[in-house]
């Protein structure tokens, strides 16, 4: 009544999960592409957030027509050329 290799009192022990080469390649590529997709989405979110903050900082004076950048959060901004007060407008869509 000796035990053979791989058996333990009537229970079969398997040391590895059987995976074909094609299934392994498929899983590897799927995980790799999912990682690239996640990085791409994250990069685009950061890029759009930065682009919106830059667009919000641009101000156009409606009196003298000059364009300037103001990073403050004030609702009324003083034009550095003519001194008139300007409201911060919504970013223009391109």
VOZADREN-679908 format. One record per residue (C-alpha): residue in one letter; residue number from 1; y, x, z. Coordinates in steps of 0.2 Angstrom, whole numbers. Example, Ala and Ser with C-alpha at 12.3 -4.5 7.8 and 13.67 -1.06 7.14 Angstrom:
% residues 2
<r aa="A" i="1" v="-22" u="62" w="39"/>
<r aa="S" i="2" v="-5" u="68" w="36"/>
END
This chain:
% residues 94
<r aa="X" i="1" v="0" u="0" w="0"/>
<r aa="X" i="2" v="12" u="13" w="-4"/>
<r aa="X" i="3" v="29" u="9" w="-11"/>
<r aa="X" i="4" v="34" u="14" w="-29"/>
<r aa="X" i="5" v="51" u="21" w="-33"/>
<r aa="X" i="6" v="64" u="7" w="-35"/>
<r aa="X" i="7" v="55" u="-5" w="-24"/>
<r aa="X" i="8" v="58" u="-9" w="-6"/>
<r aa="X" i="9" v="45" u="-21" w="2"/>
<r aa="X" i="10" v="45" u="-33" w="-13"/>
<r aa="X" i="11" v="63" u="-31" w="-18"/>
<r aa="X" i="12" v="68" u="-23" w="-34"/>
<r aa="X" i="13" v="83" u="-11" w="-32"/>
<r aa="X" i="14" v="94" u="-8" w="-47"/>
<r aa="X" i="15" v="106" u="7" w="-47"/>
<r aa="X" i="16" v="116" u="3" w="-62"/>
<r aa="X" i="17" v="124" u="-12" w="-71"/>
<r aa="X" i="18" v="117" u="-13" w="-88"/>
<r aa="X" i="19" v="132" u="-11" w="-100"/>
<r aa="X" i="20" v="131" u="-9" w="-119"/>
<r aa="X" i="21" v="142" u="4" w="-127"/>
<r aa="X" i="22" v="151" u="-9" w="-137"/>
<r aa="X" i="23" v="155" u="-20" w="-122"/>
<r aa="X" i="24" v="161" u="-4" w="-113"/>
<r aa="X" i="25" v="173" u="0" w="-127"/>
<r aa="X" i="26" v="179" u="-18" w="-128"/>
<r aa="X" i="27" v="183" u="-18" w="-109"/>
<r aa="X" i="28" v="191" u="-1" w="-110"/>
<r aa="X" i="29" v="203" u="-6" w="-124"/>
<r aa="X" i="30" v="207" u="-23" w="-116"/>
<r aa="X" i="31" v="212" u="-15" w="-100"/>
<r aa="X" i="32" v="222" u="-1" w="-109"/>
<r aa="X" i="33" v="231" u="-14" w="-120"/>
<r aa="X" i="34" v="235" u="-25" w="-105"/>
<r aa="X" i="35" v="242" u="-10" w="-96"/>
<r aa="X" i="36" v="254" u="-6" w="-111"/>
<r aa="X" i="37" v="259" u="-25" w="-112"/>
<r aa="X" i="38" v="264" u="-25" w="-93"/>
<r aa="X" i="39" v="274" u="-9" w="-96"/>
<r aa="X" i="40" v="282" u="-16" w="-111"/>
<r aa="X" i="41" v="287" u="-32" w="-102"/>
<r aa="X" i="42" v="294" u="-23" w="-87"/>
<r aa="X" i="43" v="304" u="-11" w="-98"/>
<r aa="X" i="44" v="311" u="-26" w="-108"/>
<r aa="X" i="45" v="316" u="-35" w="-92"/>
<r aa="X" i="46" v="325" u="-19" w="-86"/>
<r aa="X" i="47" v="334" u="-17" w="-102"/>
<r aa="X" i="48" v="340" u="-35" w="-103"/>
<r aa="X" i="49" v="346" u="-34" w="-86"/>
<r aa="X" i="50" v="356" u="-18" w="-89"/>
<r aa="X" i="51" v="363" u="-25" w="-106"/>
<r aa="X" i="52" v="369" u="-41" w="-97"/>
<r aa="X" i="53" v="378" u="-31" w="-84"/>
<r aa="X" i="54" v="386" u="-20" w="-97"/>
<r aa="X" i="55" v="391" u="-35" w="-107"/>
<r aa="X" i="56" v="398" u="-44" w="-92"/>
<r aa="X" i="57" v="409" u="-28" w="-88"/>
<r aa="X" i="58" v="418" u="-29" w="-105"/>
<r aa="X" i="59" v="434" u="-39" w="-105"/>
<r aa="X" i="60" v="445" u="-44" w="-119"/>
<r aa="X" i="61" v="464" u="-47" w="-116"/>
<r aa="X" i="62" v="469" u="-63" w="-125"/>
<r aa="X" i="63" v="488" u="-58" w="-124"/>
<r aa="X" i="64" v="488" u="-40" w="-132"/>
<r aa="X" i="65" v="470" u="-40" w="-139"/>
<r aa="X" i="66" v="464" u="-24" w="-130"/>
<r aa="X" i="67" v="447" u="-22" w="-124"/>
<r aa="X" i="68" v="443" u="-14" w="-108"/>
<r aa="X" i="69" v="429" u="-12" w="-95"/>
<r aa="X" i="70" v="430" u="-18" w="-77"/>
<r aa="X" i="71" v="415" u="-17" w="-65"/>
<r aa="X" i="72" v="423" u="-27" w="-51"/>
<r aa="X" i="73" v="417" u="-44" w="-47"/>
<r aa="X" i="74" v="435" u="-52" w="-46"/>
<r aa="X" i="75" v="437" u="-68" w="-56"/>
<r aa="X" i="76" v="454" u="-63" w="-63"/>
<r aa="X" i="77" v="456" u="-46" w="-70"/>
<r aa="X" i="78" v="473" u="-36" w="-74"/>
<r aa="X" i="79" v="474" u="-29" w="-91"/>
<r aa="X" i="80" v="478" u="-10" w="-90"/>
<r aa="X" i="81" v="489" u="-11" w="-106"/>
<r aa="X" i="82" v="500" u="-27" w="-104"/>
<r aa="X" i="83" v="497" u="-31" w="-86"/>
<r aa="X" i="84" v="492" u="-49" w="-89"/>
<r aa="X" i="85" v="478" u="-58" w="-79"/>
<r aa="X" i="86" v="462" u="-62" w="-89"/>
<r aa="X" i="87" v="447" u="-72" w="-84"/>
<r aa="X" i="88" v="430" u="-64" w="-86"/>
<r aa="X" i="89" v="422" u="-73" w="-101"/>
<r aa="X" i="90" v="404" u="-76" w="-104"/>
<r aa="X" i="91" v="395" u="-62" w="-114"/>
<r aa="X" i="92" v="396" u="-65" w="-133"/>
<r aa="X" i="93" v="380" u="-68" w="-142"/>
<r aa="X" i="94" v="377" u="-57" w="-157"/>
END
